[in-house]
Amino acid sequence: MSVNSFGAKATLASGGKDYEIFRVDAVEGSDSLPYSLKVLLENLLRTEDGANITADQIRALGAWVADSEPSEEIQFTPARVIMQDFTGVACVVDLATMRQAVADLGGDPDKVNPLAPAEMVIDHSVIAEYFGRADALQLNVDVEYQRNKERYQLLRWAQGAFDEFKVVPPGTGIVHQVNIENLARVIFPREVNGVLQAYPDTCVGTDSHTTMVNGLGVVGWGVGGIEAEAAMLGQPISMLIPRVVGFKLSGKLNEGVTATDLVLTITDMLRKHGVVGKFVEFYGPGVSAVPLANRATIANMSPEFGSTIAVFPIDSKTTDYLRMTGRTEEQIALVEAYSKAQGLWHDDDREPRYSEYMELDLSTVVPSIAGPKRPQDRIELSKSKESFAAVLPTYSSNPDVSVPVTLADGREFELKNGAVTVASITSCTNTSNPSVMLGAALVAKKAVEKGLKPKPWVKTTVAPGSQVVTDYYNKSGLQQYLDALGFNTVGYGCVTCIGNTGPLIPEVSKAVNEHDLAVTAVLSGNRNFEGRISPDVKMNYLASPPLVIVYGLAGTMDIDLANDPIGQDDQGNDVFMSDIWPSQAEIDEVINSSISAEMFATRYADVFKGDERWANLETPEGNLFDWDEASTYIRRAPYFDGMPAEPEAVSDVSGARVLLKLGDSITTDHISPAGAIKTDSPAGAYLTSHGVEPRDFNSLGSRRGNHEVMIRGTFANVRLRNQVAPGTEGGYTRNFTKDGGPVEFVYDASMDYQAAGIPLVVLAGKEYGSGSSRDWAAKGTTLLGIKVVIAESYERIHRSNLIGMGVLPLQFPAGQSADSLGLDGTETFDFTGIEELNAGTTPKTVRVVATKENGEKVEFDGVVRIDTPGEADYYRNGGILQYVLRQLLK
């Protein structure tokens, strides 16, 4: 039932139509709120029902105290949900399983249906198997369809079985770029109960880089697939009103400085400042000097600096971009009229109240890269050679090694540490930005004119974020130069940035592994964690697309690009980076002559239709999915097996063993990797036992619809160091159900512990669960029998996901850690006080007693990180999906 306690309901006329709106100025204090909190305030006004969303929540948001710590809970209802296929397939499997469970319990399966619009873009499955050839794109898409037929059949079924669910087929583009170019409404026109409403477009997405849409002024962020499913089913997201960091921009970028340099600088600044769990909002006179594409590039990196969002307000740059990308004039007029009426239009001179303030003069930004293993580890380009030299001994015991290599075509060379073996223009961060994409193409043109070629050991790839990029490459005449350098388009998807790099050149891979070389990858992405890009590559660097081309030509990280030549021309003369670097005027000229609204309108006219391959897929019919027991991709999820209609009481945990003891900065890549499946791993053994040949293993990410594969891939990252099994690297632990506690695969030990009825614990350091918003990091954790995680601190999404899967997240007391308490992972753990949750309250701490093998006890109070009443409900139900299912049955 809708409530209108503040008399906020009003009418807005735009484009000859009347829209019902809810005016934020009806609430006292709203005028000086940050832009992002005004959007949340409108959300509460429009969804107020007197139960979940109350007048008290609305008043609390209007009276927000900027410098206070978050304590007021609100219920946020996103306008829509956006998904990519890795996490999205798992969502659809869960929804299909939920339908089956409702039917099994005597309910109506059609009740399991998205209540909010849900859109999925299939972009995570293409792998760069083929590269450096004109038919690379076609061949990679062919392989993609062969490998993913079962997954795509599920998604085709879902497209027909669920209302409000749409799928953008493979080969279209990267989810976040498709989102800003086409799916984002900015202001949402929608008929609700027979009334035409207008309200801010807000979204949550099953990918942490959902924040890219913040560049358009859309408040949206990444959540786990678990939370996204609940949002699709009408569950509001419980959250505390956050602190908001005001980031003032002034000045403008200097010549030769790219959007990538800017975003790496901002990432560095915000990481140092500390913005985890906060909103970041850009304001000030410099905002109008930042093109929309650059705004999107900055917003995209929000997960890398740790904020929930990094939003730019709506202004004329926004409406210009909407016009350029083919939105209708009616929609553009609505965006402007609504934003101005609601005080959401950017004003250079207005300074809202913020919790914290930061400032950057854009003219101080210098060319930068980041690496070798974290996106926040910024290096000024002028210092890149010395930085590489300083860290090399960490990766190689023989820094001066040189290995002779002969390729199949007869070319010979010496391969050394620091060799760039992957040069890839990839990922949503930069491929959405015409300035850096056309800048890279101009570098390629100048390089070809000088007679330069990439070094023979470099795998060269381009994966545009949408087909429009190819259109403007072709129209500008620059595609031929990229092709001439071997930077052919390999697919429209995330590719290298998510580990879909494909194999290195075989002879290079052999030399790297036989001689333990510390080779590098340079990519225009946002993620460069250890083990992510390629199992052969130890050091990964983020760089702008033009620099990716330059490093591909130079072939090494051991170079000073300001002073060392990157190659020789046809006459043997040295060529320097400055000789092939385009001016901003050159780039702007190509942008103005090559990009048109018609390109976007044409490409997106039938965006959900797909090509012949998609149209011709055999697709199951009916409202219940027809599960194939022989499938190694899609299996019915086990979360509802044996679930009673009412939740059982939660209980304390006793006699628990430590499955893993981990250090700081454990990412979701370490927990649930999305890369290649090794033949000798538990996941590889499972697939082999089901008749799958190693060449058809595909990636762990592509098999997220099969829990059997994913459990075996949890905590299996090749770079994981589990201190319970010191001296090992990879998915190993000690199995204390056996005499002497032998070292075994994590999965095998877990199965023995569960068979013996022994609950499991993970001990971890700071920033546990940072990185991509992978729901399988939490799903795999619970299916391995882990009941409690104790960490020094958590990444926001992963902490929430653990609760969503019925795992209790505890935090060590301030200033303490597993090491400071003397815990080594051989102890037995007991947790008391958890049962307080049965009384409807959440304890602040639970008592933890760790008993060592000699009987000595270590005792402390673990801080309970169930942060909201909504999260407590999920935990009491055994997880968010069980909670939602029980609500549907009622």
Summary of the structure (lengths in Angstrom):
residues: 890
radius of gyration: 26.5
end to end distance: 17.2
largest distance: 82.0
contacts: 3314
relative contact order: 0.11
helix: 38%
strand: 20%
